[in-house]
């Protein structure tokens, strides 16, 4: 059992610490966390070898499932079960903020990651802070602007980890 050092305050956490905390959280709830990856795994299988336009449409169609999984990860982290209206708002905000990333990802994945560095914290804002729709959009921009490099770096790290896991899965079989 290797214990992590106590987390730094949010403003000074490194991307590595954010990833390590995420891995520790998923390790504690492995089966629930595994389920969270199903929407991404299914979407990945559906978009492989498709033309760009079809990939964009499929990513947009999958955005409610992605947003629900993201909200569930937030609820898991918070160790609470928010009311259904919070879930519904988180999914709606997640879909809206993911649309540009869905359109950009197939063309230029880095641009999608850079967008998520600004817009990607709307779902956690709804789930943790219980802000409304406009409040979530304001909060995600505020969080993204406060430390954009860390915000975008966290999303880039997740994308890189996902790509490496996919590559390892398909090259080992």
Secondary structure, 3 states (H helix, E strand, C coil): CCCCCCCCCHHHCCHHHHHHHHHHHHHHCHHHHHHHCHHHHHHHHHHCCCCHHHHHHHHHHHHHHHHHHHHHHHHHHHCCCCCHHHHHHHHHHHHHHHHHHHHHHCCCHHHHHHHHHHHCCHHHHHHHHCCCHHHHHHHHHHHHHHCHHHHHHHHHHHHHHHHHHHHHHHHHC
